[in-house]
Amino acid sequence: MPNNIKAHIALFLVNLIYALSYGFSKDVMNGYLPAFTFIMFRVIGATFLFWVLFFKTEKIEKKDFLKLGLVAVFGVAANQLLFFEGLFHTSSINASIIMVSTPILVLVFSAILLKEQISKRKILGVFIGLMGAITLISFKNNSPQNEATLYGDLLIFLNASSYALYLVLVKPLMQKYSPFTVIKWVFTFGAIYVIPFGLSHFSGATFEMPIAIIFKVVFIIVFTTFITYLFTMYALDKVMPTTVSAYVYLQPVLTTIFALVLGYGKPNVIHLICALAIFMGVYLVSFSPVKKI
């Protein structure tokens, strides 16, 4: 099977896992593990798995450790802290729709950091997509079925921005080192960053958990953290960051299906309108030809 086909399969599985994990994560944080403490266990657990399975490592130049440390800020620390804290304060459906902004943000950061020129059509797509995300963030519904808050939505949007910046910054390192070496060190630095946050909320943790919650904790550590980051790095080694980010488009659809089946939330007209605007924006961004200015 061609490597690019394997990369696309890996990316589909990543977003399938993410879609299922929104509800699982909320269940764990609802009375058992505070968001930051959950992140600490998640990152430490994944870091352990990366070192056990990929112990043999390449020699890293000293100057690149600074780059790995910076990538870890956006790809692990800020990404995880913002996402889980935001998810605790918003609905899984809102979170998944806002994350669809990621491909637009990848394009913006690529233009700024990599000096890539973009067409007017792509600029229009950025505008339409961001308007959809901003509308969703600003929308408040007083219905008890809608648990979304402005604070939570804003944090999820900042998380999408952090993840987009991570995809752009990590690509040059992967052209120099193995993706497994890169992700191992990124998580090592990430663990150092998140441990103080996790310990600060440790007293609020409840470790007497039912089997179902324990299963969800293990699922989040092994699949939603270790497997998804591993598969993403594998795919990122084969395809461009914009292609990796484009698979985020699947998350609102998959998350909505899981939300309806598992009872985590209920979509409404505003969700659909905002999702349509974001999809239109990312379509213009990702599938229109680049015109050199």
N, C-alpha and C positions, 0 to 999 in steps of 0.2 A: 504493500500500500504506500503511495507517495507520501512524503513527509508533510506536504501542505494539507493533504486530506486528513492525516492524523492530527494535525494542529487544529483543524476545524472541528473534528470530533471532540478533541480535548476541550475546546472553548465552549461547545454546546453543553458538555457535562459540567463544566465549571458553573455556567449560568443556571443549569438545572438544580445544582446543589445550592447555589445562592438563593434561588427562588424558594426552595423548601426551607431554608435556614431562617428566613425572616421571622416566621411564626415560632420556630423552635427557640430562637434567641430570646424572643419576648417572654416565652414561658419560663425560661431559666432565670431571667432577670426579675420576674414577677414573684418576689418573696423569697428567693434563694440566694442568688449571687448578684451583688451590685455590679453595674455595668463595668466599672474600671477593674474590679477584682476579677470578674469573668474574663476580661481582656488579658489580664496578667497570666491567668492559667492557660488561656488559649495560646498566647504567644510563646510562653515557656514550653508548653507541651509540643508545639510545632517545631520550635528550635531544637528540642531534644531529638525529635524524629529526624530532622534534617541532618544533624551531626551523626546520629547512629547509622543512618542509611548512606550517607555521603561523607564518611569520615576522611577519606583520602582527598586532599585538597591541593589546589594550585598555589604557587607562590604569588602573593599579591604585592604589587609595588606600594611603597609607603604613601605616596600621594593619592592612590586610589582608595585607601582606607577612609580618607576624608569624604570622598565621593560616595562610598558605600554607606557611611554614616549619615550623609545628607539624604540619600535615597530612602534609608530606613525611617527617617523622620516622616516623610510623606507617604511611603508605601506601607508602613507598619504602625508607627506610633500615632500620628495624627489621623491616619485613615481609620484605624481601629477605634480610637478613643472617640472621635467624632461620630462614627457610624453607630456604635452601641449606645452612646448617650443620646443620640438623636432618635434612634429606633425606640428607646425606652419612652420617649415623649411624643411619638407620632404613630401612625398606623403603618402596617406592613405594605399596604397598597400605595400610600403616599410615598413611602421610602423608595419602593421599586420604580415608581414613575419618575421621581426626581433623579434617580441614578441614571436614567436614560439620557440625561444631559451630558454624561461623561464623554461620548464621542465628539460633541461640540467643543467641550473644554480641551480635549486632546488636540483638536485642530488649532484652537487659539494658542495653546502653549507651544505647539510645534512652530507656529508662525513667529511667535515671540522669541523663543529660545533657539530654534534651528533655522530661523530666517526664511522659512518657506513662504512663498507668495501664494495668495488665495484669490479665487475668482469672485466677482460680484455676486454670483449665484450662491456661492458658499457663505459669503457674508450675510446674504438674505436668510440662509438657513440658520446661521448662528442667531440672528435676531429673532426669528420665529420660534426657534427652540427655547431660547432663554425667556421669551415672553410666556411661553407655556409653563416653564418651571416657576417663574416668578408669580404667575397667576395662581398656581397650585399652592405655593408657599404662603401667599397672602390670603387664600380662601379659608374661611372659618365656618364650620357648620355646627350649630348648637345641638344637633341630634346626639343622643347618648350613644348611638352606634358609631359615631365618628370620634375617635380618640386623638385625632391629629391636633398638634399645637404649632404655633408659629415658631417657637423655640426649637422644637424637634425637627421641623422641616428645614429650617435654616442650617442646622447642624448637618443634616443629611446632604444638603447642597454643598456645604464646605467639604464634606467627606468626598463627594464626587469630584470636586476640584482637586483635592489632595491626591486622589487615586489617579486622576488624569495626568497630573504633574509627575507622579511616580512612573507611569508608563513611558513618558517622554524622556525622563532623566536616566532610567535604568537601561534603555536600549544601547547607548554607547558602551556601557560596561560589559554588556553581553556580547559585543563584537570583539571584546578583548579576552574575556574569560568564559569558562563554561557556565551555563545558566544555573547549574546546581551549586557551583561555587558561589556565584553571586547571591542567590536566594539564601544560602546558608549564612553568609555574613550579614546580609540585610536583616535577617531575623535575629541574629546575635545582637546587633546594635539595637534593633527594635525592642528586644527583651530588656535591655539595660534602660531604655527610655520609659517603658510602661510599668516596670516594677514599682517605682515610687508612687505612681497613681493607684496601682492595685492595692498596695499596702495601706494607703491612706483611707481606703473604704473597707478594709478587711474585716473590721469589727461588725459590719452589717451583714456579713455572710452567714447563711444557714446551711450547714452541711448534712443535716438530716433530710435527705431527699428521697422521694419515691423512685422506683425503678425507671419510670418513664422519663423523669427529669435527668437522672444519671445518664440514661441512653442519649438524651439530647445534648448534654454536656460533652460526652465522648464524640458524638457525631460532629458537633461544632469544631472541636479540637482537631479531629483526624481528617474529616472531609472538608468542612467549610474553611479550614485554615491550611492545614498541611497539603491536602490533595489539590485544592483550588489554586493555591499559590504555585505549587509544583507544576501543574498543568498549564497555568498561565505563562510561567517562565519558559516552559517547553514550546508553547505556541509562539511566544514573543521572539524566540530564537529563529522561527521559521517565517513569520509574517510581520507586517508593520504594526505599530501601536494603534493606528486608526482601525485596522481590521480587528484587533483584539477588543478594542473598546466598542466596536459595532455590535458585538454579541450581547451587549447590555440591553439592546432593543428587545431581546426575548424576555427579560425579567418581568416587566409589568404583566405580560400575558400569562407567564407561568405562575407568577406570584398570585395573580387574581384567581387562577384556577385552583391553586392550593388553598387560598383564603376562603373560597366558596365551599370547597370540599371539606376543609378542616374547621371552618367556622371562625377564622381569624378576622374577618372583615367583610364589608359589603361595598362594592363600587357604586358610584353615583354618576350623574350626568357631568358634574364638574371634573371628576377623574377622567372621564372619556374624552371630554373636550380638550383638557390639558394634554392628555396622552397623544391625541391626534395632532396637536400643534407641535409637540416635541418630536413625534415621528416624522412629520413633514419637514421639520428643521434638520433632523439628522439625515433624512433622505437627500436633501439638497446638499448637505455637507459631504456626505460619504459617496454618493453615486453620480455626482456631476464632475465633468472633466476639469482639470486644473488649467487655467489660462494664465500664462505668464504676463505679468504687468510690465 
